Amino acid sequence: MSSRKLLLLVLVAVAAGLYFSLDLGRFLSLDALKTQQAAIESYRQAHPWLAAGIYFLIYVAVTALSLPGAAVMTLAGGAVFGLLWGTVLVSFASSIGATLAFLTSRFLLRDWVAQRFGRRLDAIDAGIRRDGGFYLFTLRLVPVFPFFMINLLMGLTPMPAATFYWVSQVGMLAGTLVYVNAGTQLAGITSLAGILSPALIASFVLLGLFPLLANKVTDGIRARKVYARWTRPARFDSNIIVIGGGSAGLVTAYIAAAVKAKVTLIEKHRLGGDCLNTGCVPSKALLRSAKFLSHVSRAEEFGMRRGADAVPGDTAAHHFSFADVMERVQQVVRTVEPHDSVERYTGLGVDVVAGAARLVSPWEVEVTRPDGAKETLSARSIVIAAGARPFVPPIPGIEQVDYLTSDTVWNLRELPRRMVVLGGGPIGCELAQAFARFGARVSQVEMAPRLMIREDPDASDLVAERFRKEGVDLLLNHKAKQFVVDNGEKILIAEHEGRDVRIPFDAVLVAVGRVANLTGYGLEEIGVAVTRTVETNEFLQTTYPNIYACGDVAGPYQFTHVAAHQAWYAAVNALFDPFRKFRADYSVIPWATFVEPEVARVGLNELEAKEKGIAFEVSRYDIDDLDRAIADSEAHGFIKVLTVPGKDRILGVTIVGAHAGDLIAEYVLAMKHGIGLNGILGTIHIYPTMAEANKYVAGVWKKAHAPQSLLKWVARFHAWRRSR
Ligand SMILES: Cc1cc2nc3c(=O)[nH]c(=O)nc-3n(C[C@H](O)[C@H](O)[C@H](O)COP(=O)(O)OP(=O)(O)OC[C@H]3O[C@@H](n4cnc5c(N)ncnc54)[C@H](O)[C@@H]3O)c2cc1C
């Protein structure tokens, strides 16, 4: 704590200490005021200015120090100075005192609160920045909210002091008048509680709600403005039109149909989008084959002997065809396909339209069918779920090398001998390891110093270690500069520590990120705001409140389960606004990268907690000690849980190891429902399972928080019992 803070704290403590130790509160009671009224009155008549000055200063001091007595002081204002001057004095003194209390609270506590709660305050801060004045006005107008609490709590928010001052002064005026007026009839007052009748409080509440309602009306007017240049159709063909039939669009349509809305789903390519056709499903199918192969190559670890005809060093890995593996991948896609088929969704009541959609007004979408025919459909609400695509960086020469992306890699039937994987993120890592396991010589090029840069270094180091062991040539701190074709050989030139490195290859997979699809379907024409994604508010509404966006096109996360999560909000808000709408909740978002060792996360990791200035404790359990992991020859990895210091509340979990993506589910549930590590520790986990690791890490936390001094006494108790 800085010396200035310490000084202020001491001053406040001394002043409050004096107030209570000298029982100064006895002068600020209704009885004391009544008894002293005549004396005070005669002093005021003799020294009107001095009396007003003393009264003003005492009032400011009492409110600035948040001492009890402001209500009696206000009555005194009316009793001694009359309605007009009493109101003037109280209005300024209370506003100045409140602002001093507000500033004191901010100076002493705001940093601590920001450090303690970090980004979790973002939503509150954003709300205060947007509507703080209205909230404060309501709180001030309704005199049942404790005056000093409002001052102290508002000090912890980012509200400007000037706004706090004037809103307080205006907001408190009505209450001040009531109390000062009551003070003018002091003799008739028997208790402070009697000053405000229930009817008077109700009127204040109504008055207080007025600015909030006015704010809502203003929002409505603002929203109407964006529609000014459009003519709204008199009737709509559907309740919702959904643009894009990937994870986000399908779930939106599903939910809308489930609640009996008329929904039209427009898809220009294949239902299922990236996840089914070029993303999660094919990649996980490919990884499964690659994992099987890696197990075969580890056969001896599992006590297997090679076939009698095997030559030393041979493995079953030599007996596979890459083309067959890629066919299996397509077979898996075909097997999953019915879940996302036109037939299924039509059966659910969705009107599925094949064609490219283009927004032509806030309620109308033009569809170009595969045969070129066009039609215009209308809906009360539109949900944009147009997804994202691989980002191809403009590296000189890239067009000459017939690069692959996650869209096209699935067409390969011949395994590239030498493969460059550009990018060390989740998609690059998953595919680099898979191709290496099939026998390609993979060079993974990443300009950052680590793989999977969003994860903690201890997680990405374990992955890198495994990759190197499996033969992936990790070229970290390598920045791709240029592609050249030299004598028919494709070469990537990358910059590493100031010099050029030449990496020859037969195929390059570009996996450096994904960009939202923002052009070519009318967003620009009708004026839907975009940045890197379609801009949305917390209800997933775009510039036009009846147009929503969800999934990869809206961000901020690019996962199928987040797309589906957002889709619920988009569908429900699109159908039921203005009667009811929900803010998309991103408080507990898990994800996994399906490399081996698998990496899964929910909530904060150490990197993010430090970045956001959130205090945390770490409990770690190494999975190499777990019975089931040992039995499965998967004894590697760890679970790391971040908790609030001194508490079992979970801030985030990182798991590295076999089945990490499944194990994390317990923590997702725990975080979602506020269950702490004590709750996990007290839950039975089946022996022997990998899930026991979740309990063991909770045990690590418990051990670190065992009440040592109590245990010393317990040990004495046992010793005492042994002695008799
Ligand atoms: C290789 C890879 C592996 C992945 N693995 C995982 C994983 O394991 N787990 C996970 O959670 N996520 C994973 N993802 C991410 C996941 O695939 C996406 O987050 C998810 O598909 C996003 O769904 P979406 O509906 O927003 O977009 P998309 O699935 O891209 O769907 C958008 C759809 O909109 C259509 N469309 C676009 N414009 C128009 C238009 N104008 N008219 C009509 N239709 C249009 C497109 O054709 C497309 O079908 C992976 C992605 C890749 C590339």
The ligand as an SDF file (V2000), in Angstrom:
LIG
                    3D

 53 58  0  0  0  0  0  0  0  0999 V2000
   -9.7680  -28.6220  -39.2250 C   0  0  0  0  0  0  0  0  0  0  0  0
  -10.7420  -28.1000  -38.2330 C   0  0  0  0  0  0  0  0  0  0  0  0
  -10.9400  -28.7820  -37.0660 C   0  0  0  0  0  0  0  0  0  0  0  0
  -11.8480  -28.3100  -36.1340 C   0  0  0  0  0  0  0  0  0  0  0  0
  -12.0300  -29.0090  -34.9880 N   0  0  0  0  0  0  0  0  0  0  0  0
  -12.9090  -28.5710  -34.0760 C   0  0  0  0  0  0  0  0  0  0  0  0
  -13.1370  -29.3110  -32.8870 C   0  0  0  0  0  0  0  0  0  0  0  0
  -12.5450  -30.3710  -32.6840 O   0  0  0  0  0  0  0  0  0  0  0  0
  -14.0390  -28.8520  -31.9990 N   0  0  0  0  0  0  0  0  0  0  0  0
  -14.7190  -27.6730  -32.2120 C   0  0  0  0  0  0  0  0  0  0  0  0
  -15.5180  -27.2920  -31.3680 O   0  0  0  0  0  0  0  0  0  0  0  0
  -14.5140  -26.9460  -33.3250 N   0  0  0  0  0  0  0  0  0  0  0  0
  -13.6380  -27.3590  -34.2600 C   0  0  0  0  0  0  0  0  0  0  0  0
  -13.4480  -26.6370  -35.4000 N   0  0  0  0  0  0  0  0  0  0  0  0
  -14.1810  -25.3710  -35.5720 C   0  0  0  0  0  0  0  0  0  0  0  0
  -15.6080  -25.6170  -36.0430 C   0  0  0  0  0  0  0  0  0  0  0  0
  -15.5720  -26.3670  -37.2210 O   0  0  0  0  0  0  0  0  0  0  0  0
  -16.2960  -24.2950  -36.2650 C   0  0  0  0  0  0  0  0  0  0  0  0
  -16.2160  -23.5310  -35.0990 O   0  0  0  0  0  0  0  0  0  0  0  0
  -17.7610  -24.4790  -36.6000 C   0  0  0  0  0  0  0  0  0  0  0  0
  -17.8860  -25.2370  -37.7600 O   0  0  0  0  0  0  0  0  0  0  0  0
  -18.4300  -23.1060  -36.8080 C   0  0  0  0  0  0  0  0  0  0  0  0
  -19.7440  -23.2970  -37.2240 O   0  0  0  0  0  0  0  0  0  0  0  0
  -20.5110  -22.1270  -37.9980 P   0  0  0  0  0  0  0  0  0  0  0  0
  -21.8960  -22.6150  -38.1870 O   0  0  0  0  0  0  0  0  0  0  0  0
  -20.3020  -20.8460  -37.3450 O   0  0  0  0  0  0  0  0  0  0  0  0
  -19.7730  -22.0070  -39.3980 O   0  0  0  0  0  0  0  0  0  0  0  0
  -19.6190  -23.0450  -40.5840 P   0  0  0  0  0  0  0  0  0  0  0  0
  -19.5600  -24.4300  -40.0950 O   0  0  0  0  0  0  0  0  0  0  0  0
  -18.4900  -22.5410  -41.3820 O   0  0  0  0  0  0  0  0  0  0  0  0
  -20.9700  -22.8990  -41.3950 O   0  0  0  0  0  0  0  0  0  0  0  0
  -21.2400  -21.7660  -42.1680 C   0  0  0  0  0  0  0  0  0  0  0  0
  -22.0970  -22.2040  -43.3260 C   0  0  0  0  0  0  0  0  0  0  0  0
  -22.6300  -21.0550  -43.9540 O   0  0  0  0  0  0  0  0  0  0  0  0
  -22.6900  -21.2960  -45.3390 C   0  0  0  0  0  0  0  0  0  0  0  0
  -22.7980  -19.9950  -45.9920 N   0  0  0  0  0  0  0  0  0  0  0  0
  -21.9000  -18.9740  -45.9370 C   0  0  0  0  0  0  0  0  0  0  0  0
  -22.3680  -17.9310  -46.6330 N   0  0  0  0  0  0  0  0  0  0  0  0
  -23.5570  -18.2860  -47.1240 C   0  0  0  0  0  0  0  0  0  0  0  0
  -24.5100  -17.6300  -47.9300 C   0  0  0  0  0  0  0  0  0  0  0  0
  -24.3250  -16.4010  -48.3570 N   0  0  0  0  0  0  0  0  0  0  0  0
  -25.6340  -18.2830  -48.2600 N   0  0  0  0  0  0  0  0  0  0  0  0
  -25.8550  -19.5380  -47.8340 C   0  0  0  0  0  0  0  0  0  0  0  0
  -24.9810  -20.2130  -47.0890 N   0  0  0  0  0  0  0  0  0  0  0  0
  -23.8460  -19.5940  -46.7220 C   0  0  0  0  0  0  0  0  0  0  0  0
  -21.4150  -22.0590  -45.6170 C   0  0  0  0  0  0  0  0  0  0  0  0
  -21.4840  -22.7740  -46.8090 O   0  0  0  0  0  0  0  0  0  0  0  0
  -21.3230  -22.9570  -44.3940 C   0  0  0  0  0  0  0  0  0  0  0  0
  -21.9180  -24.1970  -44.6270 O   0  0  0  0  0  0  0  0  0  0  0  0
  -12.5560  -27.1080  -36.3740 C   0  0  0  0  0  0  0  0  0  0  0  0
  -12.3600  -26.4060  -37.5680 C   0  0  0  0  0  0  0  0  0  0  0  0
  -11.4650  -26.8970  -38.4890 C   0  0  0  0  0  0  0  0  0  0  0  0
  -11.2740  -26.1430  -39.7540 C   0  0  0  0  0  0  0  0  0  0  0  0
  1  2  1  0
  2  3  1  0
  2 52  2  0
  3  4  2  0
  4  5  1  0
  4 50  1  0
  5  6  2  0
  6  7  1  0
  6 13  1  0
  7  8  2  0
  7  9  1  0
  9 10  1  0
 10 11  2  0
 10 12  1  0
 12 13  2  0
 13 14  1  0
 14 15  1  0
 14 50  1  0
 15 16  1  0
 16 17  1  0
 16 18  1  0
 18 19  1  0
 18 20  1  0
 20 21  1  0
 20 22  1  0
 22 23  1  0
 23 24  1  0
 24 25  2  0
 24 26  1  0
 24 27  1  0
 27 28  1  0
 28 29  2  0
 28 30  1  0
 28 31  1  0
 31 32  1  0
 32 33  1  0
 33 34  1  0
 33 48  1  0
 34 35  1  0
 35 36  1  0
 35 46  1  0
 36 37  1  0
 36 45  1  0
 37 38  2  0
 38 39  1  0
 39 40  1  0
 39 45  2  0
 40 41  1  0
 40 42  2  0
 42 43  1  0
 43 44  2  0
 44 45  1  0
 46 47  1  0
 46 48  1  0
 48 49  1  0
 50 51  2  0
 51 52  1  0
 52 53  1  0
M  END
$$$$
